Amino acid sequence: MKAPTDRLSVEIWQDILLFAIEPDVGASVFATTCTASTFLHFMEQENGSYHEYTRRRATLRQVCRAWNEFLQSTNSWWIHVHNPDSPRQTIVLPSIPDQVPTVKRLSMAIPDPKCVGPSVDWASDLLRRSQAPLISYDVNLPLCTDPFILCRKRHEPHDFLPAVGSNMALRSLRIVFPPLNRCRSTSFPQLNTHFKNLVSLSLCNLVMLSTQELRLPNLEFLQLTRSMGVPPLPTEGWDLPRLRHVCFDGILDEDYVNTLLNSLLRYASQLETLFLILWGPWSDLPHNFWDSFTALQMLGLPHDQLNDYGWGGWTTTPPRTHPFRYLVCRHCEDDVVATVNSIRSMWTYHEDVALVIEKGTLEKYYLIEDIKEEGWKTRMTRSNGILPGRRHSLGLAPVSGNS
């Protein structure tokens, strides 16, 4: 008698094979949005995900000829361009055939300003020859070494973004510059025009020339970072009807945060995730915070904020019927056990709310459930940023407090 698996169609086996490549990488390396439970992993996806993805593919290709041939046919789904030899500040760009199979995700880590132009031209040529629309584009770019005045006049978005064209229907865009960037710029009207299908948008350390209107009807995920300043505040000209996940990171003070929260009130009933990475002290949550942000499941704040006994967030807590489930302590530089003990002494949230600690590096998250219980160490598990859904245990092996 044949096994049940022998009766599965080839298409089903191919779907299973593709799924097998990705489980430790995330829900999907081609995802363009997230949930509150996968927000941390989605926000931090970088080169590590690509290396794990290729490692799994290489392993599965050795199983049999059929698997090898099928996986070879998907080689172009994720193209990652980087400099494998860090002392050499160059990039070797592969040759492009006349017709390129599907490219779902294109990522580039460009090491030197002289490599930016050739890399962008290469990417534009690649996308023109691709047989299907690009879904995700993410790029890490270097500082410009030219004088500031010359740069400010010269650098437009097309200088560092490939010419995807309106027919490419790009859904995820992530641009990262170093903190000291002063001349690489864009504007929200440019994004509205050229990337109107975006579902997720991450802009890190770009100079924003025009910020009054951000109109992206499908956008769900928004990350704005200015390491040496502040991101633009939402205005009445912003129209993001599907916004669900938000991260603002910069030198944010209390006035900025309060203004930001007031500006986000129009989205409060749908926001599931809110990260505020501020530098200065923030005395209190607005008194109506939990009554306004009725869909919020995850709130992320920096380590110093949550270790402040005077923070009003310890007295303004959500009711038990609220969907809130995760309080995230970001940029923790202290020992995890010491941090947990410190926060535990102030903890005022009910038992269905868990603490998540980010320990400095990618895939270093610690989930602490039932933090008020005496045996909290047995409820601490390490995660890559993918957390369990509401009221579900993570199901990972516990880690010791010194990990």
N, C-alpha and C positions, 0 to 999 in steps of 0.2 A: 504494500500500500504506500502511495506517495505521501510525503509529509505535507501538511497544509501550506507550508511556504513554497512548495513546488508549484502550486496552482496560482501564485501571485503573478500578475502581469509584469512585464519589463518596466513599464512606467512607474508602478508602485515601488519596485525595487530601487529604481533610480531616485525616487523621492526619499526613500529610507536612507540611501547612501548619502545623499546631500545633507540630510538631517544629522547623520552620524559625524559629519565633519565639524559641526558647529557647537555641540552642547556645552563644552567648557569655555567657549568663546563668548557666548551670549545667546539671546533668543534667536538672533540672526545677525550675521555680520553685514547683511544688506538691509537691515531695518532702517527706516527713516524717521521713526518716532519711538516712543517708549511709554511705559507706565510708571507710576510712582515706585513700584518694586524694582524696575530695571533702570531707573533714572541715573543712578551713580555709575553703573557700568557703561551706559550709553554716552554719558557726558565725558568719560575718561578714555574712550576707545582711541588707541594710538597704535604704534608699531607692534606692540606686544600681541595684539589681536591678530595681526597679519602673520606673524611668525608662527603662532599656534595654528592658525588656519592652514598654512602651507605644510606644517609638520604632519597634521592629520591627513591631508591629501596624499602626501608622500607615503604614509603608512598604508592607507587603503588601496593605493595603486598597486601595491605588491601582492594583493590578495589573489587576483586572477586577471586574465587578459581582458575580459569583458569590463571589469571595474576600471582597469587602467585606461581602456579606450574611452569609456564614458567620462571619466574625470579629465582626461586630456581635452575632451571637447568643451569643457568649462574653464579651461586655463585662463581665459581672458576676462572672466567675470569680475575678478578683483586684480587690478594692476597697481602695483606699488613701486614707485621710483624713489630710490634713496642712494646714499653713498655708503657702500658696505665697508669702506676703509676710511675711518674717521680722520686720520692724518692727511689724507688727500682730499682737498676741498673741491672735488669734481663729481660729476654725475655721468655715468655711461648710459645713454639713452638707447634702448633697443630699436632695431629697424622696424618699420611698419609695413605690413603687406598692403596690397591694393584694397582688399576688403578685410575688415576686422570683425570677427564674431562679436557677440554681445559683450559690452563692457558695462557692468552694473555699478562698479565702484572704482574710482580713480583716486589714489592718494599719492602725495609727493612730499618728501622731506628734502628741501633744497638747502645745501650747506653754505653757499657763497653767493653774493649779489650777482656775480658774473654768470652764474648758472641759471638765474631766474628767467631771463629772456629766452634762451634756447629751450628751457624746460617747458615754458608756457607755449611756445610755438609748436613744440613736439606734441604736447597734449591737445592743442587745437587740431593738428593734423590727424592725430589718432581718432578724435571724436568725429571728425568729418567723415572718416572711413568706416566708422562703427555701424553695424547693421541694426542696432537698437538704441533707444535713448539711454543716456547716462542717468543713473539714479542718484549717486552720491559722489561728491567731490570734496576732499579735504586736503589741505596743504599747510605745511609748516615752512615759513619763509625767514630768511636772514635779515639782519639790519642792513640798510643802505649805507654805503661808506662815502657817498658824495656830499658836498656841502648842503646844508639844510635849505637854503634859499633856492638853489637849483632844483633840488628834489621836489620841493613843494609845488613847483610849477610843472614838473615833468610827469609825476607818477599818477596815473589814473588806474581804475580797476582793471582795464584790459591789459595793463602791464604785468599783472600777476594772476589774472584769471583767464583760463582758456576760452576761446570763442565757442561757447556751447550752443548759442542760438536759441530762439524761442521754441523751436521744434524739439529741443532736447528734453524739455519738461523736467529739469533738474529738481529733485525733491529734498536733497540734503546738502547744505553748504557749510563748510567749516574752514575758517581762515585764521591762522595763528601767526602772529608776529612777536618778536621779543619785546619785553617791557619798554625799552627805550626807543621804540619806533616813533619817528616824528614826521614822516613824510608819506608813507603808504596810506592812502586814504580811499574812502568810498562815501556814498551818501545813500540815505534811505530811498529817495526817488529813483536812483539807479537800480537798486535792488528790486523795487516795485516793478520796474519796467522789464528787466532782464531775467528775473527769477520769480515770477509771480506764482509759480506752482510749488514753492518751497513749503515743506512740512516741518523741517528743522533748520535753524540758523544759529551758528556760533561765530561770533566775531571777537577775536582776542587781540587787543592792543592796536586796532586800526584807528586812524584819525577820521572822525566822522564830520564831514563837511556840512551836511544838511540832515537834521534829525526830526523835523517837525511832522513829517508824514511817513509812517510805516504802514503800508496797506498790503497785507499778504493774507488772502482769504482762507488759505489752508494751513497756516502756520500753527503748530501745536507746541513746539519746543523752541525756546529763545534763551540764548546765553550771550550776555554782553559783559566783556571784561576790559578794564583799563587799569593795569597794574600801577601806573604812575598818575592816575587821575580818577575820574568818575565816568561811568557810562552815561549816555543820554537818558534823561527822564522821559517817560511816556507823556505824550501830549494829547489834546483832543483830536489831533489829526491822525493818531494811530488807530487802525482798524484791523484787529486780529480776532475775529469772531470765534476761532476754534482754539485759542491759546489755553494750554493746560499745564505746561511746565516752564518755570522761569528761574534763571540764575543771574543775579547782578553781582559783580565782583569788582572791587576797586577800593580807593581810599574814601569809603563812605562814612559820613558822620551822622549823628542822630537826626539832624534836620533833613538831610538827604533821604534817610530811610523812611522817616515819617511822611515826607512828600511823596516818595515812591509808593508806599502802601496806599496812600490816598488816591494816587493815580491809577493803581491797579484795582480799585474797588469795582470798576465796571466789569472786571473779569473774575471777581472774587468767588462767585457762585460756581465757577467751573475750574478754577485752579486746583490741581492735585498736588503740585510740588512747588515749593518756594525756597530758594537759597539766597541768603543775603550775607555776603562776605565783606564785613565792615572792619575798619581799623580802630576807630574810636569807640568809646563807651556808648551803650544804648540802654537807657534806663528802664524802659518798659514797653510792653506790647500795648497797642491801642486798646482801650477798654472794651471796644466792640469787635476785636479781632476775630474771635472764634464765632461770633454771631454773623460776621460778614463773610469770612472765608469758610463757607459751609462744606466745601468739597475737599479741603486740604487733607492730604494723607501723609505728607512728609515736609518737615521744616528743617532747613540746614543753616547752622550758625557756626562762627569760628570758635575754637577752643577757649580763647580768652573770655569770650562773652558768656559761655555756659559755665565757666568756673567763677563767675562773679556772683557772690551771695546777694548783691544788691540788685541783680537783674529782676525786673518785675515779671518776667515770663514764668518765674517759679510760683507766682501767686495768681497769675491769669492763665488758667488751664482750661482745656476743652472739657465739655461734659462727656459722660460715658457714651452717650448716643452719637457723638461726633465721629466721623470716619478716620480721624487722625490716628496714625499708627507708628510713625518713625520720627524721632528727634535725632538729627545727625550732628555730631561734633566734628567739625572739619579742621584740617591742618593741626592735628595733635602732635606735638613734639615731645611730650612727656611720656613716661611709662604708661602703658595701657591700664595696668592694675591701679596705679596711683590716680589716673584720670577717672576711672570708674568709681573708685572709693570717694573721690572728691565730689563728683556729680551725684553719686548715690546719697550722700548726706543732705543734698538739697532737693532731691527728687520729689515732686508733688503730683506726677501724672499717674493715672490709674494703671492697673496691671496689663491692660491690652496695648499699651504704648511701649515700644522698645527703644533702646538707645543704640545708635550706630556710631562707631568711632572710626574716623579715617586716620590711619597711621602713616601719613607722609608720602607713601609711594603707591603707584598703581597696583591694584588688586591687594591692598592691605586694609581691609575693612573688618571690623569686629562688631558682631551683632550680640547685644546683651538683652535677653528677654527676662521678664520678672526680676527687674533689677533690685527691687526692695527685699526680695527673699534672701535668707541667710546664705543659701547655697548658690549665689549668682554665678560663681565661676563655672559650674557645671552647665550653665545656660549660655555661655559665651562661645560663639562659633565664628570662625574666619570665613570671609566671603570675598568674592571678586566684584562685589557691587550689585549682584543679583540677589534680591531679598525675597523672602516668602510673601505670599499674598496675605491679606488680612486674616488674623487669628489662625495662622498656620505656622507650624514649627519649620525651621529651615532644613532639618534633616541632615545636617553635616556633622562630622565628628567634632567633639569639643576640642578646644586648644588650651594649652596651659596659659596661665596668666603672663608668663614671661616671653611668649612668642612674639 
